[in-house]
Amino acid sequence: MPTHVIFDTDAGTDIDDLYALALILNHPNLNLLGVTTVSGDTQARARLVAKMLRLADRPDVPVAAGIEVPDVLAKQGVDAASYKRLTHTDLVETDDPEYGQTYDDAIDFILGQLDKAETPITIVATGQWTNVAEVLRRANERQISMIADLALMGGEVHLLHMGSNVKSDPEAADFILKQGVPTFLATWSISRQLEFPMAEVRAMTRESSSPFVQALRAATDAWWGDGMTHKPGPVCYDVIPVFWAAGEREAISCIKLDEIPVELNGTYTRGMMVVHPWKRMSAEEVSSTAREYVTLTDAIDVETLKERYIDLVFR
């Protein structure tokens, strides 16, 4: 039976969110219940996602727009227009049916899905974790019980690095990691190894007749042309939690930690996960999630995952 997933994303800034969406749509082990957007202009992000779903012949998948700015930044006067730049939402053009559309509230949507769920749902989140934290704050006991687990992109324990999804809203990350909800973290240093150089992207998409694949290629070109040339091409961090949610774990090695504190105050360390190196080095290997610990990536088999991704999405 496929795993039911809700995909929470900041699609429209970095390109790997759309690569993650492509994998969700094409993976036989996943059933996509809906997509929610987070961070900055969430309505523009929702329009982009809705267009991609239409081009994938999946207009039946609901889309909802979530929280624009974390509370801490909103209280400092930061607004959506100045928060999290967009690089490829112009893919939605004036003659597209999505242009000018307004989408319902993401938190209400997720809670509604949990309310009516008959089997638990996995929440895959590849943007900052603001929506996920708000869902956990507002959820009742029954709704919480319908969360199978959280598959999150973000955080870092192997290097002195915080990762943008946690750095963007450390309070959300700290809250989530204290709730005892089964959680998988695709850490920054491990996930960043899965990349597709631009020459490879062009070769894989050149002959495709799929409107979705052609739009993915156009979005990739727009993102690349917006100053992302410091990367070799799409660095597909966000694909790792999707593979995990789909149950493809042979190529993803993980460890478990009983707690992961998040620094909330340091001038240079705010958003950093504070884990003693001895704890990390002696951590037990694990291939599942549980309420008693956090599961996080320790290594991946890059070539196996790349080949699997190409088979599912581009062939």
Residue, then its C-alpha position, 0 to 999 in steps of 0.5 A: m500500500p502506498t505511503h500517503v504524503i503531504f509535501d510542504t515546500d518552498a518551491g520557487t527559490d532553489i530548484d531541488d524542490l521541483y525535482a523532489l516533486a517530480l520524484i513524489l509524482n513518479h514514485p509508485n510507493l507514494n500517494l500525494l494528498g496535497v502540496t503546501t508552500v512556505s516562506g516569502d510569497t507563498q501564493a506565488r510558490a503555490r501557483l508554480v506548484a499548481k502549474m507543475l501539477r497540471l502539466a504532470d496531469r495531476p490537477d486533482v492534487p490540492v495546493a495550499a499556501g502557508i506561512e510567509v514569515p516566521d514570527v520572530l522575523a515578522k515582529q522585526g518588521v520583515d515582510a514577505a516581499s523582502y523575504k526569500r527571493l524567487t528565481h523561477t516563479d515566472l514560469v507561471e505566465t499571464d495566460d496560465p490558469e494559475y496566474g492570479q489564483t489565490y490558494d487556501d491556508a496550508i495549516d488548515f489544509i494539513l490539519g483537515q487531512l489529518d482529521k479525515a485520515e484513516t491511515p497515518i500520513t507522512i509529511v515531507a518538508t523541504g523548505q523551512w519548517t515553519n508550517v510543520a511547527e505550526v501544525l504541531r502547535r495547533a494539532n489535537e491528540r487525534q491529529i498528532s496520532m495520524i502523523a506517521d512521521l516527518a521527513l525533513m530536509g535540513g539541519e547539520v550535525h556532521l559539520l559546523h553548519m546550520g543549513s538554511n531551512v533551520k537557520s531560517d526559523p530556528e524556533a520552529a526547528d527547536f520546537i519540532l525536535k522536542q515534540g516526540v514525533p517520529t522524525f527523519l532529517a536529511t542533513w545538509s552535508i550528506s544530502r548535498q552529494l546528490e547533484f545533477p550537473m547542467a550538462e546532465v540535466r540537458a541530456m536527460t531532458r532533451e528528448s522528452s515529450s513530457p510537458f512536466v519535464q520540459a517545464l522542469r527544464a525551463a525552471t532549471d534554466a531560469w534558476w541557473g540563469d538567476g546567479m546559481t552558477h556557483k553550483p554544478g547544476p541542481v543539488c538535490y538535497d530535497v530528493i533525499p527525504v522523498f526517497w526515505a518516505a518512499g521506503e528506499r532506504e538501502a542507499i541511505s545510511c542513518i544514525k539515531l540521536d536521542e535529542i538534538p538541541v538547536e541554538l537560538n541565541g548565538t550571534y554566529t551559531r543561531g540555528m546550529m544543531v548542538v550535538h557533542p561529537w562523541k555522541r554523534m560518533s558513537a550513535e547507533e545505526v538505524s533504518s526507521t523512525a521512532r518517538e524516542y529518537v531522531t533519525l538522521t542521515d550519516a551517508i548515502d550511495v549517490e550513484t544508486l540514488k541517481e540511477r533510481y531517480i533517472d529511472l523513475v523521472f526521466r525514462 
